[in-house]
Amino acid sequence: MEVKAKQMKRPSMASATTKELALCHDNIVHIACLIAATSSKPITDLLSLCATCKAMHAVAKECDVGSYVPLERLDNMKWMENERYFIVVNHLVTADNLDACFIVGVTLVFAHQDMEQGLLFLDKAAITGHKVAVYVLGLLLHVR
């Protein structure tokens, strides 16, 4: 009996630490989402967060964080750094940011005359609850 007791595995410290880190990572992602949603300069603050350490770099790149970035706070970038603005918008589309999907959809429909691709992005924004995208999509589908 004593031999079997010695062979039984005890929970290692590594597995306990991993569980704690997973909880901490989720909390850090939540904090980064709050920073993205409430900051007056969300891109600058997220880049500063990336520069602090590897863990923060990974957190700031999470899709959840990008979906919270309000694009109306990037107006200065839109006019002063247009190319960088569209790089950020395209990155935020991959994070399922509703405003970014709407902007890309409208740009494709009206600037590039690509109705099919534009409708896909507008539909993506509309399905997830972007009210202006629902309106514009309804108008475009009615005219079509």
N, C-alpha and C positions, 0 to 999 in steps of 0.2 A: 504494500500500500504506500509506503514511503517513497518508493521509486516513482510511482505514478504521480504523486503529489509534486515531486521535483520536476517532472516532465511537463506538467501543465504550464501553459504560457500565461504569464502575467501581462496585463496591459502595459505596454512600453510608454515611456515618457514622450517618445516621438509621435505616437498616434494622438496622445492628449494634446500635445503642442499643435499638431496639425489642425485639430478641431478648433482650438482657440484661435489660431491664425485665420481660419475660414470665417469665423464670426467677426474677427477684427477687420478682415478684408471687406466684408459686407458693410460694416459700419463706416469704413473709410470711403467706400464707393458712395454710400448715402451722403456723407459729408461733402464729397466732391460734387455730387448732384446738386446739393444745396448751394455750393459756391457757384456752380454754373448757372443756376436759376436766379440767384439774387445779386450777383456781382454787377457792378456798373461797367466793368471791362472783363467779360467772362473769358475771352480767348487769352488775354494777357495773364489773368490769374491762373488759368489752367496750364499755361506754359510755365509759369513760375512754379506751380505744383509739380510739374514733370521734372523740373530741374533739381528738386530737393533730394530725391533718392530713387533707386530702382523701383521700390514698391509704389511710390507715388506716381512714377512714370507709367507703370502698368495700370494703376487706378484711373488716371486721367485719360487714358486711351480706351477705357471701357465704353461700350455702346450706350449704356444707360446714362452716362454722364453727358455724352453728346446730344442725347435726345432732349435734355433740359436747357440747352443753350438758347436763349431768346435772341433771334436774329435782329429784332428792332434795336437792340443795344449795340449792334455793329454798324450803325448808319455811317459813322465817321470813316470806318474802314471801307464801306461800300463806295464812298466818293473819293477818298484819298488813295486807297490801295485796292483798286478794282480787281486786279488779277488775284491778289491774296484773298480777297473776299470770296471770289468764286471757288478758289481752292478749298477754303473753309466750308462753304456751302456744299460742295460736292462731297467732302468728308462727312458732313453732318447728314447727308442723304443716306449714307451707308449706316448711320446710327439711328435711322428712322425718325429724324427730327421733322415734325410736321411742317414747320415754316420752310425748311429747306426743300422738302418735297414739293411744296406749293410753288416756291420761287423757281425751281428747276422746271416744273411742269409749265408754268406760265411762260418762261423764257423759251422753252422748246416750241410751244404752240405759236406764240406771237412773234418772236424774233427769228427763230430758225425755220418756221413753217413746217415743223414736224409734228403733225397732229397726233399720230399714233403714240409716239413715245411720250409726248406731253400729257396725253390723256391717261397714260399709265401712272405717271407721277402724281397727277391731280387726283386720280382714283385712290392711290395709296394714301394721300393726305386726307381725302374725304372719308374714306372708310374708318380711319382712326380718329376722326372727330374734328378736323379743321373746317370751321364753318364757312369761311370764305372760299375754300376749295370746293365745298359742296355746291355753293352758289355758282361759281365760275364753271364747274363741271356740268351743272344743270343747263346753264346757258349754252355752252359749247355743244352738248349733246342735243339740245333742242334745235339749234341752228343746223346742225349736221344732218 
